[in-house]
Amino acid sequence: GAPGFATGMLGKMGVSVSPAKQGRVFALVEADEHNTGLYRSEDYGNSWARITPNRDLIHRPWYYTHVFADPQDADTVYVTNYQMWKSTDGGASFAEVTTPHGDNHDLWIDPANPNRMVQGNDGGANVSFNGGRTWSSIYNQPTSQFYRMDVDNQYPYRVYATQQDNTSVSVPSQTEWGMITKSDLQLPGTGESGFIAVHPDDPDIVFVGAVGSSPGGNGALQRYDKRTRQVQLVNVWPEEATGFAPRDLRYRFAWTYPICFSPHDSNTLYAGGNHLFRSQDQGNSWECISPDLSHNDTSKLDYSGGPLTGDSAGAEAYASLSSVAESPHRKGEIWGATDDGRVHVTRDSGASWTEVTPPKMPALAYIGTVEISQHDADCIYLSATCYKSADYRPYLFVSRDSGASWSSISDSFPQDEITRVIRADTVRQGLLFAGTETGVFVSADDGAGWTRMQGGFPVTPVYDMRVKHGDLIVATHGRSFWILDDLSPLRAAGSGLIPPRETVRQCLSWSTGLFDGDGKDYSPAFGVEGASYKVKNPDGRSQRRYLDVGENPPDGAILFYWLDESAEDNLLIEVHDSDGALQARFDVSDERLKIDMKPTAHAGLNRFVWDLRSMPPVRLDRSLQDRPYQPFAREGDGPAGVRVVPGTYRVSLTAGGKTSTHDLVVARDPRIDVSDADLAAQYKVAKALTDSVSDLYIGVNRIRMMRKQLKNLKLLVPSIDSQIEEAMTRLGEIEAHLVDVHRETPRDVLRHPAGLDDTLMDLRWTALIADAKPPLQVAELTDIVTGDVQSLLDELDTLVEGPLAALNATVAEIGAPAVSAAAVGAPKTGW
């Protein structure tokens, strides 16, 4: 080798050539204790000198070992390791450059401006414009890498998972903001690697596997209590594991070791190492209830790392349980699968165990899932991978006789897919979901055939899934959580309307969507951060895209329907209440409906969301309003209808001359303590206000139409100018009470007194802002204001039937056109 360079056995190296000084080269070298360190050459590598042997630059060489020469200053050099380091004296000494996350790997330095950097670490990527003194945030994109997940029993339910190089997380499936923001995130412990189990009866208690992200020794197991926000360590056997060979430990716990509750007793918790352990006091004591269920091949239980650098960090334990499940049908029947290809079952709570490994299970396969059918106690599914042996084929098995025999159900699966997880539907027998290295596959025939699920799901590794609350919930390793809302169309195939599932009536925050604009929206609601924006799809419908927030499920009842052929001009959805009264109507041929409110009608599966509101009030006709200019700001579509009360509704779909009908149950939010009578009272007040808004807008539309006609009439018949002016003045006075006639743009609300329409709208908010009976004063003021509106509309009718009728009689004698009092939606004119 070159003079001065490391000798003997050499390992990983990082090399950087200085752009600032010819001949200067840096090399970070893994070698033995006498040769490891940072080397520098001044003659293109012909000779070298070891500048520093400091181990801080070369921890875990297989994972790091990166060096970067500054493009303009020959004496400035950077090393990225667990920490990031900077030297300004050619590598002789270093000072730390703090970054947003540990485990630093990559660095780009702008050749023209070395203060401008992009740095990569295990938390993401970040940018600096001042040489690393400050960095941009890494919390700006949904790229979480989850291992295993759980789902609680709350409403809305929360999703939990352990997260690579970060803490365990819990996020709600929906929020009152209309989208899910970082402020809704909770951190139940610091589990990076393992399984996570939420107490079935108390979602404030969470057990988390935290190997690599917690103190406490071997098999770190945390018990998190949300009420106290404290973590207790309840490891099965908390001996020190760092630096030891796994074969020398009393028990082995893998990086991702299983944790689960008994489906029969929420006080029973299982944890799987190379043995299975049981606790009945929330981890304060443990009982070993199995022998070593792995192959226990000690030749594979030595130190990890290479001959130069050992790396036993506790993450490399092998030959241990990888999946555990107790039968929901038979208490004490527990299934355990290992990461070295074995499957065992006990039918007596661990007193005896029987190996039931499928004969065709590859040797040393990682068995990621044991899934027990909810429909058949003897039906067991397994998923396994063998990619660590360069075998990238899928391995899915089913036993229909409780493990006595097994069949492969991956023969029709794409043969280059790694099958990490399998889940069986809880409602439809034979409906299966498989998570792979690239996505999710579905089978409707118990594994005989498989289809990749589309629907916008990204190409990403899927490490875990749950079928719960009628949804498919997916934890990916790189693209965070995804939820398929409502499995109804997969559970009940057929033409026409698919039976809709029960829908909870959700009350969003009143300020949701308040800051929606034409570009990016930076706040979903008052005081809440999160960016999203709307785009137009090719069919003209709008779709919201989410940047640093999660997507809420649809706000309303999801209606799925299957059309054998397109019905683009002939499709109607109607909703009636239990008394037969029409509550909502959506007709694809109704030109008054905006396209986003029209059902799709293409051949195949369609989805439409009814927002659980009755029909909206008549809207103001903006074309009738005299304006000096058009506002720059967007004008809203007017108030929506009133949310219907909980109950059973009848939904009908008519397409192609065929009608299908199903009941839809609308349920109250289970978090709200409110009676049916209170919600009925709320609906009555809100409906009265909404009907009054509708009547008011009809009146204003009539007034504006008549005033336009009267203006034209003045030009045609100047001889009756005084009568026309008097009529226009009286119409204008009525209009000025109903609405603010001086308002020029939507936000021009402070310069003049509000109209009665504003009062009605504010009263609607006081009535509808929460799931509660409106205060007494709201109902009292509603009667007063709606009475005032009706008095003005009666005055309008009197004007139309008296002076305007007389004016029309005069006009008729002259032969000029009469003034019409009709307006869209006006029941008194029938137009």
Helices and strands as residue ranges (DSSP letters): E 13-17, E 25-29, E 37-41, E 49-52, G 55-57, E 66-69, E 77-80, E 84-87, E 95-97, E 104-109, E 117-121, E 124-128, E 146-151, E 158-163, E 169-172, E 179-180, G 182-184, E 196-198, E 205-209, E 221-225, E 230-233, G 246-248, E 259-261, E 269-272, E 276-279, E 287-288, G 298-300, E 321-326, E 334-338, E 343-346, E 354-355, E 366-372, E 380-386, G 387-389, E 391-399, E 407-408, E 419-424, E 432-436, E 440-443, E 451-452, E 462-468, E 471-476, E 481-484, H 488-491, E 496-497, E 503-504, E 532-536, E 542-546, E 550-551, E 557-563, E 571-576, E 582-587, G 595-597, E 604-610, G 622-624, E 647-655, E 658-667, H 676-716, G 718-720, H 721-738, H 756-768, H 776-799, I 800-804, H 805-814
